[in-house]
Amino acid sequence: PLIRFAGIDLLVACDVETKFLDAPAVFGPQKGASKLQIQLLERRLKRLSEIYVEEYGTDVAGLQRSGAAGGLAGGLAAIGAELVRGFDLVAEEVALEDAVASADMVITGEGRLDKESFNGKVIGGVVALAERHQVPVVAVVGLCDFDADFPVGMKVVSLVENFGAEVAHAETTRCLREVGKQISSEL
């Protein structure tokens, strides 16, 4: 840890569980990186993790959540930050579990629903709380790129599937209003 941060607690809220060296393989394809670019990023992060060990005595290579924000969380961990699940931090602050437990239905959203959505992100945390309290969930998403079974009690509404990509992007507010009306009419 850096001496100038002595006495200061750094808490980093992370939205993924990804480890530092796994960040390029996990997030590169989402961001449009080629295989060659991903390999380059992997080598650079490996070297950067070695520098963190040399300079700060902190090994972030396999540290849970250190791959968040493309590895920025790992850099902050190297200088002494504690990496926590962002969802847990916020959920506790807003008493989300109590709200979910007393709800008839939970509506949540995500720009792109994929396998990473259930790996530390808000939607995964919300769905887990709803499952725990047996409350049905509707996830309104821009694009659904998820081929596994959804959790029990979860319905997914994709704007792209319902309105087409062009309309979903150009008229998002209108699309969300229409989906909201559809959901409320089903109650």
N, C-alpha and C positions, 0 to 999 in steps of 0.2 A: 504493500500500500504506500501511497505517496505521503510524505511527512506533512506537506502543506494541507492535507485533508485529515490530519490527526484530530480526533474529537468530533468529526463530522460523520454522521451515519448516512451513507448513500444507499437508497433503496430503489431498485429498478424493477418496475412492473413489466413483466414479459408476457406476450400473448401466444407464445409457442414454447414447446419443451425441447426444441431442436438443439443439439450440441454444436459447439463452435465449428468443428471440422465437417459437420454434416450440412451446414447452411448452404453451400453452393449446390449440392445435389438436390436438396429439398426445394430451395427457392429459385435457383437458376432457371429451370424450365418455366416456372410461373412468370418470370420476368423476361422471357424470350432469349435467354443465353444459349448459345450453341454448346455442343459437347466439348469442343476445344476451349471455349471460354470458361466452362465449368471446371475443366481440368486445371486451367490457369488459376482460377479463383481458389481451388482446393490447395494448390501448391503455395499460393501467397498466404492463405490463412494458416497453413501448417507452419510456414516460416514465421509468421506473426506470432503464433502461439509459442514458438521457441524463444522469440525475443521477449515475450511477457515473462517466461520462466527466467531468462537471463537477467532481465532488468528489474523485475518486481518479485520474483520468487513464486509466482502464481501460475499454476498449470490450468488453463481454461479449455484445453483441447477436447476433453470429454465431459466438460461441465454441463449439466442439465440447464437449459434455457440460454446458454451463452451464445447460441446461434441466432437469437432474436435480433431483428433489425439488421440482418445481414452480417451479424457478428459484433455489432456495436455493443451489445450487452456483455460480450466477452471482454472487450476492451475496458469497460467500466468495472467488471469483476476483477480484472487484473490490478486495478488501482484501489481495490478494497470494497467495491459495492456488493451488496447482497442482492441476488437475483430471486425474485418471488413471482408466483403466478399472478399476473395482473388481474385476471378474473376474480380470484379469491380476495384480493385486496379491495377491489371496487365493490364486489358483492357484499362484503362485510360492512363497508362504509355506508351503503345504501339499504342495508337489511333486506337484501334481495330474497333470501330464503324464506323469510316471513311473508313477503309479498307473493311469492310463487305458491307457497303452501296454502294461502287463502284465496288463490285465483281459481276461476272456473276454466280458464284457458290462458296459455301464454303465447304471445306472438313475438317472434324475434326475427332477426334478419342478418344477412351476410351478402356481400357483393358476389362472391363466388364460393359455392359450397363444394368442397372437395375433401379428400382424406385428411388434410391438415386442419380442417374446420373443427375436428373433434380432438385436436392435439394441443389443448391449452387456450384455444381461442374462446371468445365470448359465447358464441353459439353452442359450442360443446359443453361449456359450463352451465348454461341456461337449460339445455336439454337434460343434463344429468340431474339438476335440481328438480325439474319437472317430473322426470322419471321417478325420483325418490319419493315425491309427493303424489304420484299418479295423476298428474295434471296433463291434459293433452297439449301438444305444442304445434303451432303452425310456423314454419320457417319461410319467410318471404325472402327470396334470393334473386340476385340478378341472373346468375347462370348456375346451373346444377351440373357439376362435373364429378359425380360421385356414383360409382357403380355397385357399391355394397348395399346391404339392407339398411334401411333407416332404423333408428331406435324405435321400440314399441311406443305407440301413441304420438308419433311425429308425422306430420303431413308437410310436404314441401310444395311451395308454389313458386315457380320460376318465371320471372318477367320475360326472359328471352323465349322460353317455350310458349308462353301465353300471348305475347305481343310481337315476337320477332326481335332480333338483335337491334335493328335500326331504330324501331319505335321505342324499345325499352331504353336505349341510350338517349335518344332525342327528347322523349316525353316521359321521363321517369316519374315525375310527380303525378301526372295523369294516370299512369299505369298503377302506381301505388294506391291512388284513390280508388280506382276500379277494383283492385284486389281487396282493399279494405272493405268496400261495400259487399263484395262477394263473401268474404269471411263473416261479416256481421249478419248477412242474410242466412247463413248456415247455422247460426247459434239458436 
